[in-house]
Amino acid sequence: MTKHRILMIFGSLLLLLLFIFPLWNITLEAPQYPTPLGMDIYIGKFEDMHPHDIKNINLMNHYVGMKYIPETIPEFKIFPPVIIVMGILGVLIGFKANYKWYLRWFVLMTLLGIAGMYDFYLWEHNYGHNLDPKAIMKFTNPDGSIMGFQPPLFGSKDILNFRAHSYPRLGAFGMFVGMFLTFIAYLVGKKNQKVNYK
């Protein structure tokens, strides 16, 4: 089997790491919490970083009118089948298709990744801004507008006395490496085609 086909197949299979390792993590640091609160976001569920973290985050957020973090969201039903289909499709392309299909797979996977990140941003925005007007505590910005509590999409951000961190985890890195390998597979296949043509 040629090198570019092996790269395409192996890169596609790395997507399956999303079913084992978390995709993303959000952590909240504050003086009153010696051990930071956090949650890992898997492809199909939310999970405590430490025991009862999500419960404690929900209790804390309730005071400012934020919704509870649900046990599940509609995306958790969509993402796993999409990843399985893309993984199987990538393997089939690696075995059977022309190297040009590697690039098409890569572009499609990139678009799906961008759509997933945008959906995650929308969820965070709704979670941090759609506040209960009857909340016990209300905070406003210097201009008088209602303060939002949206965690960052990527990076760190101060929210009142909390420092919120949002970063990818091993599942996401596996996906990124896999996608990179499929792009390398395309370049190698293209180079081999030129050599064979000559």
N, C-alpha and C positions, 0 to 999 in steps of 0.2 A: 504494500500500500504506500502511496506517495506521501511525502511529508505534509503537503498542504491538506490532504484529506484527513490525516491524523490530527492536525491542528484544529481543523473545523469540527471534527467529532468530539475531541477532548474539550474544546472551548464550549461547545453546546452542552456537554454533560456537566460542566461546572455550574450551570444554572440550577442544578438540582441541590446544590449546597443551600439554596434558599429554604429548603424544606427541613434543614437540620439546624442552621445557625440564624440568629436574628438579622434582619435587614437593616434596622435603624435603632437608635437609642436616644431617649430624652432623659436628661438628668437635671434635678433641681438641687442647688446648694443654698444653704441659709445658715446663719449662726445658730438658730434654734434646732437645727437638725445636724448633729455631729456626723451622722452617717447620711450622705445625700439620698434623697428620694429619686427613684428612677423607674422607667419602664422600657423593656425591650419590645420592639415591634417586629413580629415575624410576618411571614407572607400570609398567614391565616389567623393570627391571634395577637393580642397584647399579653405581656407577661411581666410580673414583678421583677425588678432588678434585685430587690431584697424582699423577704416575706412581708406582705401587707402594704407594699409601697403604693400600689394603685388605690387601695382603700384609703390610705392616708392622704394621697393627692386629691381624691374626690372629696373627702371631708374638708380639707383646707380650701379647695376651690369653691365649695358650696357657699362659703361666706361672702365671696365676691360675685356670686351669681352665675358661675360657670356650670355648664352641664357636666354630669358624671361621664367619665370615660366608659363607654359601653363595653360589654364583654365581646361583642362582635360588631362589625360594620359590613355593609353590602360588598365592599371591595374584597373582603376576606373570602367571599365565595367566587369572585371573578379571577383574582390573581393566580391562585394555584393552577386552575385548568389552563390559563394562558401560558404560564411557565412550562407546564408539561407539554403542551402542544408545540411551543417554540423549541424546547429541548429535543423532542422527537423529530420535528421538522429539520432542525439543524443536523442531527445525526443522519437522517435520510439523505439530505443534501450532500453531506460529507461523503457518504458511500456512493451515491449515484450521479449527482449533478455536476455540471460544468462549474469551474471556479467562479464564474460571473454571478452565480446564485449565492455565493458566500457573501458578496457585497449586498445583495438584495436582502438577505437574512439580517445582516448587520444593520442596515438602514431601518428595517422594520422593527428590530429589537430596540434600536436607539429611540425611535418614535414612541414605542410603547413605554420605554423608560421615562422619557420626557413627560408623557401623559400621566404616568404614575406619580411623578414628582409634583406635577401641577395639581393633581387630585389630592395629594398629601397636603400641599399648601392650602388648598381650599378648605380641607378638613380642619387644619390648624387655625385658619382665619375664623371660621365659623365657631370653633371651640373657644377661641380667645376673645371674640367680639360680640357674639350673640348672647348677651348676659341677661339674667333675670332682673327686671326692673325692681322687684321686691327684695333684692338681695340685702342682707344684713349690713354689709359694708359697701360703700360706693367710693370710688376714687376717680378723680378728674385730672386731665392734663393741664398744663399751664394756661392753655387757651380756653379752658372751661369745658372742653369736650370730654365725654366718658372715656376713661382709660381702658385700653384693651390689654389682654393678657396672653396674646398669641406668642407661643414659643418660636424661636427662630427655625427656619427651614433647614439651615445649615450654619453651624457656628455657635457662638455664645452671645447672650443678651441679658441685660439687667432688667428684672421685672420686680419693682418695689425692692424688698430686701433679699430677693432671690437672684441667683445667677443661674440662668437656664442654658443648658448645653444640648445641642442636637447634632449628632454625627452618625455616619454609616457604621455598620458593624460587619462581621466576617461574611455574612451572607451576601451583602452588597458588594464587598470586595471580590468575592468569588464570581459574582455576576460580571463585574467590570473587567476582571482578568479574562474571563471566558469570552466576553465580547471583543476584547483586544486581540485575543488569540485568533478569533474568527476573521478579524480584519487582516492580521498577519497572514493567515491562510490564503486570503484573497490575493495579497501582494505576491506571495510565494507562487501561487498557482498562475498568476499573470506572468511572472518572470519565467517560469518553466515553459509556458506556452510560447513565449518569444524565443526561448532557446531552441525548442523543438521546431519552431517555424523556420528558424535559420538553418 
